[in-house]
Amino acid sequence: MATKKTTPPDTVSKIKALRKQEISVEALTKGIFNNDKALLAKAITLLESTKAEHYEKANAVIEECLSVPNNSIRLGITGVPGVGKSSFIETLGTTLTSMGKKVAVLAVDPTSSLSKGSILGDKTRMQTLSKDPNAFIRPSPSGNSLGGVAQKTRESIMLCEAAGYDVILVETVGVGQSEIAVHSMVDFFLLLKLSGAGDELQGIKRGIMEMADAIAINKADGTNLERAKLAETEFSRALHLYPPKKNGWVPKVVRCSATENTGIREIWEMVEDFVAQNKENGHFEKNRKTQNKNWFLQTVDEHLKQFFHQKESFKKEQAKMLSAIEKNEISPFYAAKLLLDKITKKL
């Protein structure tokens, strides 16, 4: 009978101690630069905190990490629930670490709209990769964020790059066309698909297909192999209906099996070809700069929202409007305009 492997007691005690103690910005950044996984995890926890003092501290850490040059590849992976994202990521991750690369996985678990809780079970699903010394897995709750990606994923990417990770894998919930959120923060966007599950027609819908740099038909093994070949043909035909990408890249459709580890290395070689081509034509750096500008604008929007909601005057006026809407005395749309008009006049 096989014995269950557990985290070494000294590592467990270290993590528990870190959770309780306050750590300086200098200590956190030094730990990140030295690839201390516990301190990296602590820094990401600070990012995700809603406390004002944690926010300031996390920003100071990010500013320090920006000075570290990186040559990472950011790979976004999406697909409907059940397509095998976790299995695919584990197989791809172990393949990359066997090639000498350091891999960080930022996995996003869906948050319940009722209980506000998340299972955060990616480390359980990726048992082999989670034990790999050259891999770091961080599950985070999606919260109220649109697109199945945690609000602080962008900043987490920067911290992982500062820690020296060569490849950043961002796994999303897989909630459909709102996946534009993860597309806006990665270099390569991979869409996982299933064959023989009624997924072909859904996949051809505009939006998600247009964003994909490649489509991988997963679970292409056993009795499903022939259906996977048919799906590959259908998706390849569908891609020809879309206008060419501005970066000159022609999206590809491939077959793979995470369980049998087939087609995985070929997918990575395709990603490397994509990066090489885009660095050569200048689009890689241009895309990164555009993303930074978009992150700035989105962050401004988030701060404005927080600014208003923290104002007592806003809360009082909002309560009045909600009461009026409930009594059907005013439309929600006009109430929103009146609320903003009143608040902005007081600023």
C-alpha positions as CSV (number, residue, x, y, z in Angstrom):
1,M,0.0,0.0,0.0
2,A,1.5,3.4,-1.1
3,T,2.1,5.9,1.6
4,K,0.6,9.4,1.1
5,K,3.3,12.0,0.6
6,T,2.9,15.1,2.8
7,T,4.5,18.5,3.0
8,P,7.6,18.4,5.2
9,P,6.9,19.5,8.8
10,D,9.5,22.3,8.7
11,T,7.8,23.8,5.6
12,V,4.4,23.6,7.1
13,S,5.5,25.3,10.3
14,K,7.3,28.0,8.3
15,I,4.1,28.8,6.3
16,K,2.0,28.9,9.5
17,A,4.5,31.3,11.1
18,L,4.5,33.6,8.1
19,R,0.7,33.8,8.1
20,K,0.8,35.2,11.6
21,Q,3.7,37.6,11.5
22,E,4.1,41.0,9.8
23,I,6.9,41.0,7.3
24,S,8.6,44.1,5.9
25,V,8.6,45.1,2.3
26,E,12.3,44.6,2.1
27,A,12.0,41.0,3.5
28,L,9.2,40.2,1.1
29,T,11.0,41.5,-2.0
30,K,14.3,39.8,-0.9
31,G,12.4,36.5,-0.5
32,I,10.7,36.9,-3.9
33,F,14.1,37.6,-5.6
34,N,15.4,34.4,-3.9
35,N,12.4,32.4,-5.0
36,D,11.2,31.7,-1.5
37,K,7.8,30.2,-2.3
38,A,6.4,30.9,1.2
39,L,7.2,34.6,0.9
40,L,6.0,34.8,-2.7
41,A,2.7,33.3,-1.5
42,K,2.6,35.8,1.4
43,A,3.1,38.7,-1.0
44,I,0.2,37.5,-3.2
45,T,-2.0,37.2,-0.1
46,L,-1.2,40.8,0.6
47,L,-2.3,41.7,-2.9
48,E,-5.6,39.9,-2.4
49,S,-6.3,41.6,0.9
50,T,-8.9,44.4,1.1
51,K,-7.2,46.1,4.0
52,A,-5.8,49.6,3.2
53,E,-2.5,49.0,5.0
54,H,-2.0,45.7,3.1
55,Y,-2.7,47.5,-0.2
56,E,0.0,50.1,0.4
57,K,2.5,47.4,1.4
58,A,1.6,45.2,-1.6
59,N,2.1,48.2,-4.0
60,A,5.5,48.9,-2.5
61,V,6.5,45.2,-3.2
62,I,5.2,45.5,-6.8
63,E,7.2,48.6,-7.4
64,E,10.4,46.9,-6.2
65,C,9.7,43.9,-8.4
66,L,9.2,46.0,-11.5
67,S,13.0,46.7,-11.5
68,V,13.7,43.1,-12.2
69,P,14.1,42.3,-15.9
70,N,12.2,39.2,-17.1
71,N,12.0,37.1,-20.2
72,S,8.9,35.2,-19.3
73,I,6.1,33.8,-21.5
74,R,2.5,34.4,-20.2
75,L,0.2,31.7,-21.4
76,G,-3.6,31.9,-20.8
77,I,-5.5,28.6,-20.8
78,T,-9.3,28.5,-21.0
79,G,-12.1,26.1,-21.8
80,V,-15.5,25.0,-20.5
81,P,-15.6,23.1,-17.2
82,G,-14.7,19.5,-17.7
83,V,-12.5,20.1,-20.7
84,G,-9.5,19.0,-18.6
85,K,-7.7,22.3,-18.0
86,S,-6.1,21.1,-14.7
87,S,-4.9,17.8,-16.2
88,F,-3.6,19.7,-19.2
89,I,-1.8,22.3,-17.1
90,E,-0.2,19.6,-14.9
91,T,1.1,17.7,-17.9
92,L,2.3,20.8,-19.7
93,G,3.9,22.1,-16.5
94,T,5.8,18.9,-15.8
95,T,6.9,18.8,-19.4
96,L,8.3,22.3,-19.1
97,T,10.1,21.6,-15.8
98,S,11.7,18.5,-17.3
99,M,13.1,20.9,-19.9
100,G,14.7,23.0,-17.1
101,K,12.1,25.8,-17.0
102,K,10.5,27.2,-13.9
103,V,6.7,27.3,-14.1
104,A,4.2,29.3,-12.1
105,V,0.5,28.4,-12.3
106,L,-2.1,31.0,-11.3
107,A,-5.2,29.0,-11.1
108,V,-8.6,30.7,-10.6
109,D,-11.4,28.8,-8.9
110,P,-15.0,29.9,-9.3
111,T,-16.5,31.8,-6.3
112,S,-20.0,31.0,-5.2
113,S,-22.4,34.0,-5.7
114,L,-24.3,32.8,-2.7
115,S,-21.8,31.7,-0.1
116,K,-18.8,33.7,-1.6
117,G,-16.6,30.6,-1.0
118,S,-14.2,28.8,-3.3
119,I,-12.8,25.3,-3.1
120,L,-9.3,26.2,-4.3
121,G,-8.6,22.6,-5.1
122,D,-6.0,23.0,-7.9
123,K,-3.1,21.9,-5.7
124,T,-5.1,18.7,-5.1
125,R,-5.8,18.2,-8.8
126,M,-2.2,18.9,-9.7
127,Q,-0.5,16.7,-7.2
128,T,2.6,15.9,-9.2
129,L,3.3,19.4,-10.3
130,S,2.6,20.9,-6.9
131,K,5.5,18.7,-5.5
132,D,7.9,19.9,-8.3
133,P,10.6,22.2,-6.9
134,N,10.6,24.2,-10.1
135,A,6.9,24.8,-10.0
136,F,4.7,27.2,-8.0
137,I,0.9,26.8,-7.9
138,R,-1.3,29.5,-6.5
139,P,-5.1,29.0,-6.6
140,S,-7.2,32.2,-6.1
141,P,-10.9,32.8,-5.9
142,S,-12.4,34.6,-8.9
143,G,-14.6,36.7,-6.7
144,N,-16.8,39.1,-8.6
145,S,-14.3,39.5,-11.4
146,L,-15.6,39.2,-14.9
147,G,-14.0,36.7,-17.2
148,G,-13.1,34.1,-14.6
149,V,-9.9,35.7,-13.5
150,A,-9.0,37.0,-10.1
151,Q,-8.7,40.8,-9.8
152,K,-5.1,40.6,-8.6
153,T,-3.9,38.1,-11.2
154,R,-2.0,40.8,-13.2
155,E,0.0,41.8,-10.1
156,S,0.6,38.2,-9.2
157,I,2.1,37.6,-12.7
158,M,4.6,40.4,-12.0
159,L,5.6,38.9,-8.7
160,C,6.1,35.4,-10.2
161,E,8.2,36.9,-12.9
162,A,10.3,38.7,-10.3
163,A,10.8,35.4,-8.6
164,G,12.4,34.0,-11.8
165,Y,9.6,31.9,-13.3
166,D,10.1,31.5,-17.0
167,V,6.5,30.5,-17.9
168,I,3.4,31.9,-16.2
169,L,0.3,29.7,-16.8
170,V,-3.0,31.4,-16.1
171,E,-6.0,29.0,-15.8
172,T,-9.4,30.5,-15.9
173,V,-12.8,29.3,-14.8
174,G,-14.0,29.0,-18.4
175,V,-17.1,31.1,-18.5
176,G,-17.5,31.9,-22.2
177,Q,-17.1,35.1,-24.1
178,S,-16.1,37.2,-21.1
179,E,-12.7,35.5,-21.3
180,I,-11.4,38.8,-22.7
181,A,-10.2,39.5,-19.2
182,V,-7.5,36.8,-19.3
183,H,-6.7,37.5,-23.0
184,S,-5.7,41.1,-22.0
185,M,-3.0,39.9,-19.7
186,V,-1.2,37.1,-21.5
187,D,1.1,36.7,-24.6
188,F,-0.5,33.5,-25.9
189,F,-4.2,32.5,-25.5
190,L,-4.9,28.8,-25.7
191,L,-8.5,27.5,-26.0
192,L,-9.1,23.9,-25.0
193,K,-11.9,22.1,-26.6
194,L,-13.6,18.7,-26.4
195,S,-14.9,16.6,-29.3
196,G,-18.1,14.6,-29.4
197,A,-19.6,16.7,-26.5
198,G,-21.7,19.1,-28.6
199,D,-18.9,21.6,-28.1
200,E,-18.1,22.1,-31.8
201,L,-20.9,24.5,-32.6
202,Q,-20.5,26.4,-29.4
203,G,-16.8,26.9,-30.1
204,I,-17.4,28.4,-33.5
205,K,-19.3,31.4,-31.9
206,R,-17.6,34.7,-32.5
207,G,-15.7,36.2,-29.6
208,I,-13.8,33.4,-27.9
209,M,-12.6,32.0,-31.3
210,E,-11.4,35.3,-32.4
211,M,-9.2,35.7,-29.4
212,A,-7.6,32.3,-29.5
213,D,-4.1,32.0,-30.8
214,A,-4.5,28.2,-30.9
215,I,-7.2,25.6,-30.3
216,A,-6.3,22.3,-28.7
217,I,-8.7,19.4,-28.9
218,N,-8.0,17.7,-25.6
219,K,-8.7,14.1,-24.6
220,A,-7.8,13.0,-28.2
221,D,-7.2,9.4,-27.2
222,G,-8.8,5.9,-27.3
223,T,-12.3,5.7,-28.8
224,N,-12.4,9.5,-28.9
225,L,-9.5,9.9,-31.3
226,E,-11.6,9.8,-34.5
227,R,-14.0,12.3,-33.1
228,A,-11.1,14.5,-32.2
229,K,-9.8,14.4,-35.8
230,L,-13.2,15.4,-37.1
231,A,-13.4,18.3,-34.6
232,E,-9.9,19.4,-35.6
233,T,-11.1,19.6,-39.2
234,E,-14.2,21.6,-38.3
235,F,-12.4,24.1,-36.2
236,S,-9.7,24.6,-38.8
237,R,-12.4,25.4,-41.4
238,A,-14.1,27.8,-38.9
239,L,-10.8,29.7,-38.3
240,H,-10.5,30.5,-42.0
241,L,-13.8,32.6,-41.6
242,Y,-12.1,35.1,-39.3
243,P,-10.0,38.0,-40.4
244,P,-6.2,37.6,-40.0
245,K,-4.7,38.8,-36.7
246,K,-2.8,42.1,-36.7
247,N,0.4,40.4,-35.5
248,G,0.4,38.1,-38.6
249,W,0.0,34.9,-36.7
250,V,-2.3,32.3,-38.2
251,P,-4.1,30.4,-35.4
252,K,-3.7,26.6,-35.4
253,V,-5.8,23.7,-34.3
254,V,-4.0,20.7,-32.7
255,R,-5.0,17.5,-30.9
256,C,-3.6,16.4,-27.6
257,S,-4.1,14.1,-24.7
258,A,-3.1,15.2,-21.2
259,T,-3.5,11.7,-19.8
260,E,-1.4,10.1,-22.4
261,N,1.0,13.1,-22.7
262,T,0.6,13.3,-26.5
263,G,0.8,16.5,-28.4
264,I,1.8,18.5,-25.3
265,R,5.4,19.2,-26.3
266,E,4.2,20.1,-29.8
267,I,1.9,22.7,-28.3
268,W,4.8,24.3,-26.4
269,E,6.9,24.4,-29.6
270,M,4.0,26.2,-31.2
271,V,4.0,28.7,-28.4
272,E,7.7,29.3,-28.8
273,D,7.3,29.8,-32.5
274,F,4.5,32.4,-31.8
275,V,6.8,34.3,-29.3
276,A,9.8,34.2,-31.7
277,Q,7.6,35.5,-34.6
278,N,6.0,38.3,-32.5
279,K,9.3,39.4,-31.0
280,E,10.8,39.6,-34.5
281,N,8.0,41.7,-35.9
282,G,7.8,43.9,-32.7
283,H,4.3,42.9,-31.8
284,F,5.3,41.1,-28.6
285,E,6.7,44.2,-26.9
286,K,3.9,46.4,-28.4
287,N,1.3,44.0,-26.9
288,R,2.9,44.1,-23.4
289,K,2.9,48.0,-23.5
290,T,-0.7,48.1,-24.6
291,Q,-1.6,45.7,-21.8
292,N,0.1,47.9,-19.2
293,K,-1.9,50.9,-20.4
294,N,-5.1,49.0,-20.2
295,W,-4.2,47.7,-16.7
296,F,-3.7,51.4,-15.7
297,L,-7.1,52.4,-17.0
298,Q,-8.9,49.4,-15.4
299,T,-7.2,50.1,-12.1
300,V,-8.3,53.7,-12.2
301,D,-11.9,52.5,-12.7
302,E,-11.5,50.1,-9.8
303,H,-10.2,52.9,-7.5
304,L,-12.9,55.3,-8.5
305,K,-15.5,52.7,-7.6
306,Q,-13.9,52.0,-4.3
307,F,-13.5,55.8,-3.7
308,F,-17.3,56.4,-4.1
309,H,-18.4,53.3,-2.1
310,Q,-16.2,54.3,0.9
311,K,-17.9,57.8,1.1
312,E,-20.6,58.0,3.8
313,S,-22.5,60.6,1.7
314,F,-22.5,58.1,-1.2
315,K,-23.8,55.3,1.0
316,K,-26.6,57.5,2.4
317,E,-27.7,58.7,-1.1
318,Q,-27.5,55.1,-2.4
319,A,-29.7,53.8,0.4
320,K,-32.3,56.5,-0.5
321,M,-32.3,55.6,-4.2
322,L,-32.6,51.9,-3.5
323,S,-35.6,52.6,-1.3
324,A,-37.2,54.7,-4.1
325,I,-36.5,52.0,-6.6
326,E,-38.1,49.4,-4.4
327,K,-41.2,51.6,-4.1
328,N,-41.2,52.0,-7.9
329,E,-40.9,55.8,-7.5
330,I,-38.0,56.0,-9.9
331,S,-36.3,53.9,-12.6
332,P,-32.9,52.3,-11.7
333,F,-31.3,54.2,-14.6
334,Y,-32.5,57.6,-13.7
335,A,-31.7,56.9,-10.0
336,A,-28.1,56.1,-10.9
337,K,-27.8,59.4,-12.8
338,L,-29.3,61.4,-9.9
339,L,-27.0,59.7,-7.4
340,L,-23.8,60.5,-9.4
341,D,-25.0,64.0,-10.0
342,K,-25.5,64.6,-6.3
343,I,-22.2,63.1,-5.2
344,T,-20.0,64.8,-7.8
345,K,-21.4,68.2,-6.9
346,K,-20.3,67.6,-3.3
347,L,-16.7,66.7,-4.3
